[in-house]
């Protein structure tokens, strides 16, 4: 296998025709996105339970790797709000070392998914599931910011949602007026900052700068990064490999899988959005492999989980980003900020960062879907509400698992509802004379049923139900399978059980017109040899002839149901020819001028 064809970042293709104007555009866009990412990276890290610099380290390391090795042109990678809930739970339960191990495991899973060419499978996750847990995550993000937004005096906020809300309500009287005022003003600036200025100077940056200046100049009595975390280091940390323990890996495998699934969904959704904005087509498998490498390297430098960030990607495109170089510049910009301005970070108020995350939660939640629920199929509404409720009340991992299982069950139910098994009589309309009973004689003791749709395990029992409803057992049962495009093991088992019951009583089954997939499946399972290959017929006409042969009856007289129509057509053709001949003689008289009759 050619390794370069297997692992081919979009950066390689982009640089072939790269120009100076492209670099200037990427430089401007990357610098702008780097400034936008600064408050988000710190806020996401704090909300995940780790220090603010962990978010910046993630944006630098993972952001650079995702852009350099990814399968998209303009996607921006880094920490996102989707991970907050799961990362906070892992950190609270297992600690920082095991959180790093879990993230590395998720990276390995992501790389394997991309290497196994599973990138397209993510799109089969149902919309109600993704929107349900996304809205649930938004609620949880909002709940994690209540303490810092109000300035509540709480020693430790529980990770469980119900317990968290109980503790916050009990301590609501401890709110700090300066903190609440600063957070409210910061949120107002972010929400109402003019859109025409948003592209050059985002509202979150304005709020961050003004909040930091206010704290530094007026010595506001609010909690800051300096007072809580002691500031931000002025360099990247040295790589550190966390200690591995098998008992921890066993416990961390489930949340690692959830992180990998979330990263895959978010990154590929981000790639689709980017494709739509620049009229491009991403490589989903390459993107997953790059995400995997980024999540393996990020924890080694003190970072957390990363994926594609839709809002930052959109900002990159709007600011003129044209290639992965813009994402790499965004990472370098954050690195320069660490090296040059880290000492100033100690004045950044947590209330302003809290306002940034409240805005993220408001924009992240798919709130319009709640008003659309009455218009959705009931099953989809149930899946959406289940994923949402489980995310908020129980756990994101449980929500994803149960949401997927529930969606799969409901999908199977829908597929089975489209499968029909009906008796065939002379009034049945079909696509051709070979498959029609019109003009054909059905021998006594022969029953014909036609199966429409996929013959899966959700619909297999319909065959037995249809036969029981008929109230009689035929000598020969003909099953029309021309409209069965797919069959699974349960459908095959239903046919085998039916054959064995009828065969034990000396009865027979004939299959008419089976499609390719069911035919190959029955052949591979040995069912065709068990049934007898002579009982597999191309069409209904041949199946009836085979039934007469089994019953010891003489062949049916040959009959063409279209013969009468053919004879009428031939008569009409002859009459028209005679009429045309007579007309020609009238309009072309003989040379002597004597007309003929």
VEXDREN-2710 file (C-alpha; in Angstrom, 1 decimal):
% VEXDREN-2710
k/r/px/py/pz
1/UNK/0.0/0.0/0.0
2/UNK/1.2/3.5/-0.9
3/UNK/1.5/5.3/2.5
4/UNK/1.2/8.7/0.9
5/UNK/-2.1/7.8/-0.7
6/UNK/-3.3/6.4/2.6
7/UNK/-2.3/9.4/4.7
8/UNK/-2.5/12.6/2.6
9/UNK/-3.2/15.9/4.4
10/UNK/-5.0/18.7/2.5
11/UNK/-2.0/20.9/3.2
12/UNK/0.1/19.0/0.7
13/UNK/-2.3/19.7/-2.1
14/UNK/-3.0/23.3/-1.1
15/UNK/0.7/24.3/-1.1
16/UNK/1.2/23.3/-4.8
17/UNK/-0.3/26.5/-6.1
18/UNK/0.2/28.6/-3.0
19/UNK/0.9/32.3/-3.6
20/UNK/2.0/35.3/-1.6
21/UNK/-1.5/36.8/-1.6
22/UNK/-2.9/33.5/-0.2
23/UNK/-0.3/33.7/2.6
24/UNK/-1.3/37.3/3.5
25/UNK/-5.0/36.3/3.6
26/UNK/-4.2/33.3/5.8
27/UNK/-1.9/35.3/8.1
28/UNK/-4.7/37.9/8.7
29/UNK/-7.4/35.3/9.2
30/UNK/-5.2/33.1/11.5
31/UNK/-4.2/36.1/13.7
32/UNK/-7.9/37.1/14.1
33/UNK/-9.0/33.5/14.9
34/UNK/-6.1/33.2/17.4
35/UNK/-7.4/36.3/19.3
36/UNK/-10.9/34.9/19.2
37/UNK/-9.7/31.5/20.5
38/UNK/-7.9/32.9/23.5
39/UNK/-10.8/33.5/25.9
40/UNK/-12.6/30.4/24.7
41/UNK/-9.6/28.2/25.3
42/UNK/-9.2/29.4/28.8
43/UNK/-12.9/29.3/29.6
44/UNK/-13.3/25.7/28.2
45/UNK/-10.4/24.5/30.3
46/UNK/-11.6/26.1/33.5
47/UNK/-15.1/24.7/33.0
48/UNK/-13.6/21.2/32.4
49/UNK/-12.0/21.4/35.8
50/UNK/-8.4/22.0/34.7
51/UNK/-6.2/25.1/34.7
52/UNK/-6.8/27.8/32.0
53/UNK/-3.4/27.3/30.4
54/UNK/-4.5/23.7/29.5
55/UNK/-7.0/25.1/27.1
56/UNK/-4.3/27.4/25.5
57/UNK/-1.8/24.5/25.2
58/UNK/-4.6/22.4/23.5
59/UNK/-5.3/25.2/21.0
60/UNK/-1.6/25.5/20.2
61/UNK/-0.6/21.9/19.9
62/UNK/-3.9/20.3/18.7
63/UNK/-4.8/23.3/16.6
64/UNK/-1.5/23.2/14.7
65/UNK/-1.7/19.4/14.2
66/UNK/-5.3/19.4/13.0
67/UNK/-4.6/22.1/10.5
68/UNK/-1.3/20.6/9.3
69/UNK/-2.5/17.0/9.0
70/UNK/-6.3/17.3/8.6
71/UNK/-8.5/16.6/5.6
72/UNK/-10.0/20.0/5.3
73/UNK/-8.7/23.4/4.1
74/UNK/-10.1/25.9/6.6
75/UNK/-11.2/24.0/9.7
76/UNK/-9.9/25.3/13.1
77/UNK/-9.2/22.8/15.8
78/UNK/-9.0/23.2/19.6
79/UNK/-11.0/22.7/22.8
80/UNK/-14.8/23.0/22.4
81/UNK/-17.8/23.1/24.6
82/UNK/-18.9/19.6/23.7
83/UNK/-16.2/18.1/25.9
84/UNK/-16.8/20.2/29.0
85/UNK/-19.3/17.8/30.7
86/UNK/-17.4/14.5/30.0
87/UNK/-14.0/16.0/30.8
88/UNK/-15.2/17.5/34.1
89/UNK/-16.7/14.2/35.2
90/UNK/-13.5/12.3/34.4
91/UNK/-11.3/14.8/36.1
92/UNK/-13.5/14.9/39.2
93/UNK/-13.6/11.1/39.4
94/UNK/-10.2/10.0/38.3
95/UNK/-7.9/13.0/38.4
96/UNK/-5.7/14.9/35.9
97/UNK/-3.3/12.0/35.1
98/UNK/-6.2/9.6/34.2
99/UNK/-7.9/12.4/32.2
100/UNK/-4.7/12.6/30.1
101/UNK/-4.7/8.8/29.6
102/UNK/-8.4/8.9/28.6
103/UNK/-7.8/11.6/26.0
104/UNK/-4.9/9.6/24.5
105/UNK/-7.1/6.5/24.3
106/UNK/-9.7/8.6/22.5
107/UNK/-7.0/9.8/20.1
108/UNK/-6.0/6.2/19.4
109/UNK/-9.7/5.3/18.7
110/UNK/-10.1/8.3/16.4
111/UNK/-7.0/7.3/14.4
112/UNK/-8.2/3.7/14.1
113/UNK/-11.5/5.0/12.8
114/UNK/-9.9/7.1/10.2
115/UNK/-7.4/4.3/9.2
116/UNK/-10.3/1.8/8.9
117/UNK/-12.0/4.3/6.5
118/UNK/-15.0/4.7/8.9
119/UNK/-15.3/8.5/8.3
120/UNK/-18.6/8.2/6.4
121/UNK/-20.3/6.1/9.1
122/UNK/-20.6/9.2/11.4
123/UNK/-23.2/10.7/9.1
124/UNK/-25.6/7.8/10.0
125/UNK/-26.0/9.0/13.5
126/UNK/-29.6/10.3/13.6
127/UNK/-30.2/14.0/13.9
128/UNK/-32.4/13.8/17.0
129/UNK/-29.6/12.0/18.9
130/UNK/-26.9/14.6/18.0
131/UNK/-29.2/17.6/18.6
132/UNK/-30.6/16.1/21.8
133/UNK/-27.2/15.7/23.5
134/UNK/-25.9/18.9/22.1
135/UNK/-28.8/20.8/23.7
136/UNK/-28.2/18.9/26.9
137/UNK/-24.5/19.9/26.9
138/UNK/-25.6/23.5/26.5
139/UNK/-27.7/23.3/29.6
140/UNK/-24.9/21.7/31.5
141/UNK/-22.4/24.3/30.4
142/UNK/-24.8/27.0/31.6
143/UNK/-25.2/25.2/34.9
144/UNK/-21.4/25.1/35.4
145/UNK/-21.1/28.9/35.0
146/UNK/-23.7/29.9/37.6
147/UNK/-21.2/29.9/40.4
148/UNK/-18.6/32.2/38.6
149/UNK/-21.3/34.3/37.0
150/UNK/-22.9/35.2/40.4
151/UNK/-19.7/35.0/42.4
152/UNK/-21.2/32.4/44.8
153/UNK/-19.2/31.2/47.8
154/UNK/-19.2/27.5/47.3
155/UNK/-16.2/25.3/48.2
156/UNK/-16.9/22.5/45.8
157/UNK/-19.6/22.2/43.1
158/UNK/-20.8/18.6/42.6
159/UNK/-20.6/17.2/39.1
160/UNK/-24.1/15.6/39.3
161/UNK/-26.7/18.0/37.8
162/UNK/-29.4/17.6/40.4
163/UNK/-27.0/17.8/43.3
164/UNK/-25.2/20.7/41.7
165/UNK/-28.4/22.7/41.3
166/UNK/-29.4/21.9/44.9
167/UNK/-26.0/23.2/46.2
168/UNK/-26.2/26.4/44.0
169/UNK/-29.8/27.2/45.1
170/UNK/-28.7/26.7/48.8
171/UNK/-25.8/29.2/48.3
172/UNK/-27.6/31.7/46.1
173/UNK/-27.7/34.2/48.9
174/UNK/-23.9/34.4/48.9
175/UNK/-23.7/36.1/45.5
176/UNK/-21.2/39.0/45.1
177/UNK/-22.7/42.2/43.5
178/UNK/-19.4/43.3/41.8
179/UNK/-19.0/39.8/40.2
180/UNK/-22.6/39.7/39.0
181/UNK/-22.3/43.3/37.6
182/UNK/-19.1/42.6/35.8
183/UNK/-20.4/39.3/34.4
184/UNK/-23.7/40.9/33.3
185/UNK/-21.9/43.8/31.6
186/UNK/-19.5/41.4/29.9
187/UNK/-22.3/39.3/28.6
188/UNK/-24.2/42.4/27.3
189/UNK/-21.1/43.5/25.4
190/UNK/-20.7/40.1/23.8
191/UNK/-24.4/39.8/22.9
192/UNK/-24.9/43.4/21.6
193/UNK/-21.5/44.1/20.0
194/UNK/-22.3/45.4/16.5
195/UNK/-22.1/42.6/13.9
196/UNK/-20.3/44.9/11.4
197/UNK/-17.3/45.1/13.8
198/UNK/-17.5/41.4/14.9
199/UNK/-15.3/40.3/12.0
200/UNK/-12.4/42.4/13.0
201/UNK/-12.8/42.8/16.7
202/UNK/-15.0/40.1/18.3
203/UNK/-17.2/41.0/21.2
204/UNK/-15.7/38.4/23.5
205/UNK/-12.2/40.0/23.0
206/UNK/-13.7/43.5/23.8
207/UNK/-15.3/42.1/26.9
208/UNK/-12.1/40.3/28.0
209/UNK/-9.9/43.4/27.5
210/UNK/-12.4/45.8/29.2
211/UNK/-13.0/43.4/32.1
212/UNK/-9.3/42.9/32.6
213/UNK/-8.5/46.6/32.5
214/UNK/-11.3/47.3/34.9
215/UNK/-10.0/44.8/37.4
216/UNK/-6.4/46.0/37.1
217/UNK/-7.2/49.7/37.4
218/UNK/-10.0/49.7/39.9
219/UNK/-8.9/46.7/42.0
220/UNK/-12.4/45.2/41.7
221/UNK/-13.1/42.6/44.4
222/UNK/-13.7/39.7/42.0
223/UNK/-12.0/36.4/41.5
224/UNK/-9.3/36.3/38.7
225/UNK/-7.1/33.8/37.0
226/UNK/-4.3/35.1/39.2
227/UNK/-6.1/34.7/42.5
228/UNK/-7.4/31.2/41.7
229/UNK/-4.7/29.7/39.5
230/UNK/-1.7/31.9/40.1
231/UNK/-1.5/33.0/36.5
232/UNK/-0.4/31.3/33.2
233/UNK/3.0/29.9/32.5
234/UNK/5.1/31.9/30.0
235/UNK/6.1/28.8/27.9
236/UNK/4.9/25.5/26.7
237/UNK/5.5/22.6/29.2
238/UNK/7.9/19.8/28.5
239/UNK/6.2/16.6/27.2
240/UNK/5.1/14.3/30.0
241/UNK/3.9/10.7/29.4
242/UNK/1.3/9.8/32.1
243/UNK/1.7/6.5/34.0
244/UNK/-0.5/3.7/32.6
245/UNK/-2.3/1.3/34.8
246/UNK/-4.5/-1.5/33.4
247/UNK/-7.2/-1.1/36.0
248/UNK/-7.6/2.6/35.0
249/UNK/-7.7/1.7/31.3
250/UNK/-10.6/-0.6/31.9
251/UNK/-12.6/2.1/33.6
252/UNK/-11.6/4.8/31.1
253/UNK/-12.4/2.9/27.9
254/UNK/-16.1/3.9/28.0
255/UNK/-15.6/7.6/28.5
256/UNK/-12.7/7.5/26.0
257/UNK/-15.1/6.1/23.4
258/UNK/-17.5/8.9/24.1
259/UNK/-14.8/11.5/23.7
260/UNK/-13.8/9.9/20.4
261/UNK/-17.4/9.8/19.2
262/UNK/-18.0/13.4/20.1
263/UNK/-14.7/14.5/18.5
264/UNK/-15.6/12.6/15.3
265/UNK/-19.1/14.1/15.2
266/UNK/-18.0/17.6/15.9
267/UNK/-15.0/17.6/13.5
268/UNK/-16.9/16.1/10.6
269/UNK/-19.8/18.4/11.2
270/UNK/-17.4/21.3/11.2
271/UNK/-15.8/20.0/8.0
272/UNK/-19.3/19.9/6.3
273/UNK/-20.0/23.5/7.4
274/UNK/-16.6/24.6/6.0
275/UNK/-17.2/22.8/2.7
276/UNK/-20.4/24.7/2.3
277/UNK/-18.8/28.0/3.0
278/UNK/-15.9/27.6/0.5
279/UNK/-17.4/25.1/-1.9
280/UNK/-14.9/22.4/-1.2
281/UNK/-15.0/18.7/-0.3
282/UNK/-13.2/17.3/2.7
283/UNK/-11.5/13.9/3.3
284/UNK/-13.4/12.6/6.4
285/UNK/-10.9/9.7/7.0
286/UNK/-7.9/12.0/6.9
287/UNK/-9.6/14.4/9.2
288/UNK/-10.3/11.6/11.8
289/UNK/-6.7/10.4/11.7
290/UNK/-5.5/14.0/12.2
291/UNK/-7.9/14.4/15.1
292/UNK/-6.5/11.2/16.6
293/UNK/-2.9/12.4/16.4
294/UNK/-3.9/15.7/17.9
295/UNK/-5.6/14.1/20.8
296/UNK/-2.6/11.8/21.4
297/UNK/-0.1/14.7/21.5
298/UNK/-2.2/17.3/23.3
299/UNK/-2.3/15.6/26.7
300/UNK/1.5/15.0/26.5
301/UNK/1.9/18.8/26.7
302/UNK/-0.7/19.4/29.4
303/UNK/-3.7/19.8/27.0
304/UNK/-7.2/18.4/26.9
305/UNK/-9.4/16.9/24.2
306/UNK/-9.7/18.8/20.9
307/UNK/-11.9/18.7/17.8
308/UNK/-13.0/21.0/15.0
309/UNK/-14.6/24.2/16.2
310/UNK/-17.5/25.4/14.0
311/UNK/-17.6/29.0/15.3
312/UNK/-13.9/29.5/14.9
313/UNK/-13.9/27.9/11.5
314/UNK/-16.7/30.2/10.4
315/UNK/-14.6/33.2/11.7
316/UNK/-11.6/31.9/9.8
317/UNK/-13.5/31.8/6.5
318/UNK/-15.2/35.2/7.0
319/UNK/-11.8/36.7/7.7
320/UNK/-10.4/35.3/4.4
321/UNK/-8.7/32.1/5.4
322/UNK/-7.9/30.0/2.3
323/UNK/-5.8/27.1/3.4
324/UNK/-4.6/25.0/6.5
325/UNK/-1.9/27.7/6.9
326/UNK/-4.5/29.9/8.6
327/UNK/-5.2/27.3/11.3
328/UNK/-1.4/26.9/11.8
329/UNK/-1.1/30.7/12.2
330/UNK/-3.9/30.7/14.7
331/UNK/-1.9/28.2/16.8
332/UNK/1.3/30.2/16.5
333/UNK/-0.6/33.4/17.5
334/UNK/-1.7/31.7/20.7
335/UNK/1.9/30.6/21.4
336/UNK/3.2/34.1/20.9
337/UNK/0.5/35.4/23.4
338/UNK/1.8/32.8/25.9
339/UNK/5.4/33.9/25.4
340/UNK/4.7/37.6/25.5
341/UNK/1.6/38.4/27.5
342/UNK/1.2/35.6/29.9
343/UNK/1.9/37.8/33.0
344/UNK/-1.1/40.0/32.1
345/UNK/-3.4/37.0/32.2
346/UNK/-3.5/37.0/36.0
347/UNK/-5.9/40.0/35.9
348/UNK/-8.5/38.3/33.7
349/UNK/-11.7/38.0/35.8
350/UNK/-13.4/34.6/35.9
351/UNK/-16.8/36.5/35.7
352/UNK/-15.9/37.6/32.1
353/UNK/-14.8/34.1/31.1
354/UNK/-18.1/32.9/32.6
355/UNK/-20.0/35.4/30.4
356/UNK/-18.1/34.0/27.4
357/UNK/-19.2/30.5/28.2
358/UNK/-22.8/31.5/28.9
359/UNK/-22.9/33.0/25.4
360/UNK/-21.4/29.7/24.1
361/UNK/-24.2/27.8/25.8
362/UNK/-26.9/30.1/24.4
363/UNK/-25.6/29.7/20.9
364/UNK/-24.8/26.0/21.2
365/UNK/-28.3/24.8/22.3
366/UNK/-30.6/23.8/19.5
367/UNK/-33.5/25.5/21.2
368/UNK/-35.7/25.9/18.1
369/UNK/-36.0/22.1/18.0
370/UNK/-38.2/22.1/21.1
371/UNK/-40.8/24.1/19.2
372/UNK/-40.5/21.7/16.3
373/UNK/-41.2/18.6/18.3
374/UNK/-45.0/18.5/17.7
375/UNK/-44.3/18.5/14.0
376/UNK/-41.8/15.6/14.1
377/UNK/-42.7/11.9/14.1
378/UNK/-43.4/10.9/17.7
379/UNK/-40.5/8.4/17.6
380/UNK/-38.0/11.2/16.7
381/UNK/-39.3/13.4/19.4
382/UNK/-38.9/10.7/21.9
383/UNK/-35.3/10.1/20.9
384/UNK/-34.5/13.8/21.0
385/UNK/-36.1/14.3/24.5
386/UNK/-34.5/11.0/25.8
387/UNK/-31.0/12.1/24.7
388/UNK/-31.5/15.6/26.1
389/UNK/-32.8/14.4/29.5
390/UNK/-30.2/11.7/29.9
391/UNK/-27.4/14.1/29.1
392/UNK/-28.6/16.6/31.7
393/UNK/-29.8/14.3/34.5
394/UNK/-27.6/11.2/34.1
395/UNK/-24.5/11.3/32.0
396/UNK/-23.4/12.2/28.5
397/UNK/-22.0/8.7/27.9
398/UNK/-25.3/7.0/28.9
399/UNK/-27.2/9.5/26.7
400/UNK/-25.2/8.8/23.6
401/UNK/-25.4/5.0/24.1
402/UNK/-29.1/4.8/24.9
403/UNK/-29.9/7.5/22.3
404/UNK/-28.2/5.4/19.6
405/UNK/-29.8/2.2/20.7
406/UNK/-33.2/3.8/20.8
407/UNK/-32.8/5.4/17.4
408/UNK/-31.7/2.1/16.0
409/UNK/-34.7/0.3/17.4
410/UNK/-37.1/2.9/16.1
411/UNK/-35.4/2.7/12.7
412/UNK/-35.8/-1.0/12.6
413/UNK/-39.5/-0.6/13.5
414/UNK/-40.0/1.9/10.6
415/UNK/-38.3/-0.4/8.2
416/UNK/-40.4/-3.4/9.3
417/UNK/-43.6/-1.3/8.9
418/UNK/-42.7/-0.7/5.3
419/UNK/-42.5/-4.4/4.7
420/UNK/-45.7/-6.0/3.4
421/UNK/-46.6/-9.6/2.8
422/UNK/-49.7/-10.0/0.7
423/UNK/-51.6/-12.8/-1.0
424/UNK/-51.5/-12.7/-4.8
425/UNK/-54.6/-13.2/-7.0
426/UNK/-55.6/-12.5/-10.6
427/UNK/-56.4/-8.8/-9.7
428/UNK/-52.8/-8.2/-8.5
429/UNK/-51.1/-5.7/-10.8
430/UNK/-47.5/-6.3/-11.5
431/UNK/-44.8/-5.0/-13.9
432/UNK/-45.0/-7.6/-16.6
433/UNK/-46.9/-10.7/-17.8
434/UNK/-44.3/-13.1/-16.4
435/UNK/-45.2/-11.8/-12.9
436/UNK/-48.9/-11.5/-13.3
437/UNK/-51.7/-14.1/-12.7
438/UNK/-53.9/-12.6/-15.4
439/UNK/-54.8/-15.4/-17.8
440/UNK/-53.0/-18.0/-15.7
441/UNK/-54.5/-20.9/-13.8
442/UNK/-53.6/-21.4/-10.2
443/UNK/-53.6/-25.2/-9.4
444/UNK/-55.6/-26.4/-6.4
445/UNK/-53.4/-26.5/-3.3
446/UNK/-51.1/-23.7/-4.4
447/UNK/-50.9/-20.4/-2.5
448/UNK/-49.0/-17.4/-3.7
449/UNK/-47.7/-14.6/-1.4
450/UNK/-45.6/-11.6/-2.4
451/UNK/-43.1/-9.9/-0.1
452/UNK/-42.5/-6.1/-0.5
453/UNK/-39.6/-4.3/1.3
454/UNK/-36.6/-5.4/3.3
455/UNK/-37.0/-8.9/5.0
456/UNK/-35.3/-8.0/8.3
457/UNK/-35.8/-9.3/11.8
458/UNK/-38.3/-6.6/12.5
459/UNK/-40.6/-7.9/9.7
460/UNK/-39.8/-11.7/9.6
461/UNK/-42.8/-12.6/11.8
462/UNK/-45.2/-11.0/9.3
463/UNK/-44.8/-14.0/7.0
464/UNK/-45.9/-16.4/9.6
465/UNK/-48.8/-14.1/10.7
466/UNK/-50.0/-13.8/7.1
467/UNK/-50.0/-17.6/6.6
468/UNK/-51.9/-18.1/9.9
469/UNK/-54.4/-15.5/8.9
470/UNK/-55.2/-17.4/5.7
471/UNK/-56.5/-20.3/7.8
472/UNK/-55.2/-23.0/5.4
473/UNK/-51.9/-24.7/4.7
474/UNK/-51.1/-25.1/1.0
475/UNK/-49.5/-28.1/-0.7
476/UNK/-47.2/-25.7/-2.5
477/UNK/-46.4/-22.2/-1.2
478/UNK/-44.9/-19.7/-3.8
479/UNK/-43.2/-16.7/-2.3
480/UNK/-42.7/-13.8/-4.7
481/UNK/-39.4/-12.2/-3.7
482/UNK/-38.8/-9.9/-6.6
483/UNK/-39.4/-6.8/-4.4
484/UNK/-37.2/-7.9/-1.6
485/UNK/-33.9/-6.0/-2.0
486/UNK/-32.3/-7.0/1.3
487/UNK/-32.6/-9.8/3.8
488/UNK/-30.8/-10.4/7.1
489/UNK/-30.1/-13.6/9.2
490/UNK/-33.4/-13.4/11.0
491/UNK/-35.3/-13.2/7.7
492/UNK/-33.3/-16.2/6.4
493/UNK/-34.1/-18.1/9.7
494/UNK/-37.8/-17.4/9.2
495/UNK/-37.6/-18.9/5.7
496/UNK/-35.7/-21.9/7.1
497/UNK/-38.3/-22.5/9.9
498/UNK/-41.1/-22.2/7.4
499/UNK/-39.5/-24.7/5.1
500/UNK/-38.8/-27.2/7.9
501/UNK/-42.4/-27.0/9.1
502/UNK/-43.9/-27.5/5.6
503/UNK/-41.3/-30.1/4.6
504/UNK/-42.1/-32.2/7.7
505/UNK/-45.7/-32.5/6.5
506/UNK/-44.7/-33.1/2.9
507/UNK/-45.4/-29.6/1.7
508/UNK/-43.2/-27.5/-0.6
509/UNK/-41.9/-23.9/-1.0
510/UNK/-41.0/-22.2/-4.3
511/UNK/-39.2/-18.9/-4.4
512/UNK/-40.0/-16.6/-7.3
513/UNK/-37.6/-14.0/-8.6
514/UNK/-35.2/-13.5/-5.6
515/UNK/-32.9/-10.5/-5.8
516/UNK/-29.1/-10.6/-5.8
517/UNK/-28.4/-10.0/-2.1
518/UNK/-31.0/-12.4/-0.7
519/UNK/-30.1/-15.0/-3.3
520/UNK/-26.4/-14.9/-2.5
521/UNK/-27.1/-14.9/1.3
522/UNK/-29.4/-18.0/0.9
523/UNK/-26.8/-19.7/-1.3
524/UNK/-23.9/-19.0/1.2
525/UNK/-26.0/-20.3/4.1
526/UNK/-26.8/-23.5/2.2
527/UNK/-30.5/-22.9/2.1
528/UNK/-30.8/-23.1/-1.7
529/UNK/-29.4/-26.7/-1.6
530/UNK/-31.7/-27.5/1.3
531/UNK/-34.7/-26.1/-0.5
532/UNK/-33.6/-27.5/-3.9
533/UNK/-32.3/-25.3/-6.6
534/UNK/-35.0/-26.4/-8.9
535/UNK/-37.4/-24.6/-6.6
536/UNK/-35.8/-21.2/-7.3
537/UNK/-37.6/-19.7/-10.3
538/UNK/-37.0/-16.5/-12.3
539/UNK/-40.6/-15.4/-12.4
540/UNK/-44.1/-16.3/-11.4
541/UNK/-44.9/-18.1/-14.6
542/UNK/-42.0/-20.5/-14.1
543/UNK/-43.0/-20.9/-10.4
544/UNK/-46.5/-22.0/-11.4
545/UNK/-45.0/-24.5/-13.9
546/UNK/-42.8/-25.9/-11.1
547/UNK/-45.8/-26.1/-8.8
548/UNK/-47.7/-28.1/-11.4
549/UNK/-44.7/-30.4/-11.8
550/UNK/-44.6/-31.0/-8.0
551/UNK/-48.3/-31.8/-7.9
552/UNK/-48.0/-34.2/-10.9
553/UNK/-50.2/-32.1/-13.1
554/UNK/-49.7/-31.7/-16.8
555/UNK/-48.1/-28.4/-18.0
556/UNK/-50.5/-25.5/-18.5
557/UNK/-51.4/-24.7/-22.1
558/UNK/-49.2/-22.0/-23.5
559/UNK/-51.0/-18.8/-23.3
560/UNK/-49.9/-15.3/-24.2
561/UNK/-52.0/-12.7/-22.2
562/UNK/-51.2/-10.2/-24.9
563/UNK/-52.1/-12.4/-27.9
564/UNK/-55.6/-10.8/-28.2
565/UNK/-54.1/-7.3/-28.2
566/UNK/-51.5/-8.4/-30.7
567/UNK/-54.2/-9.7/-33.0
568/UNK/-56.2/-6.5/-32.8
569/UNK/-53.1/-4.5/-33.6
570/UNK/-52.3/-6.7/-36.6
571/UNK/-55.9/-6.3/-37.9
572/UNK/-55.8/-2.6/-37.5
573/UNK/-52.5/-2.4/-39.3
574/UNK/-53.8/-4.4/-42.3
575/UNK/-56.9/-2.2/-42.5
576/UNK/-54.8/1.0/-42.4
577/UNK/-52.5/-0.4/-45.2
578/UNK/-55.5/-1.1/-47.4
579/UNK/-56.9/2.4/-46.7
580/UNK/-53.6/4.0/-47.6
581/UNK/-53.4/2.0/-50.8
582/UNK/-56.9/3.0/-51.9
583/UNK/-56.1/6.7/-51.1
584/UNK/-53.0/6.5/-53.2
585/UNK/-55.0/5.2/-56.2
586/UNK/-57.5/8.0/-55.9
587/UNK/-55.0/10.8/-55.9
588/UNK/-52.8/9.2/-58.6
589/UNK/-55.2/8.6/-61.7
590/UNK/-54.0/6.5/-64.7
591/UNK/-52.3/8.3/-67.6
592/UNK/-55.4/8.0/-70.0
593/UNK/-57.4/10.1/-67.5
594/UNK/-60.0/7.4/-66.7
595/UNK/-60.4/7.1/-63.0
596/UNK/-60.6/3.7/-61.5
597/UNK/-63.1/2.7/-58.8
END
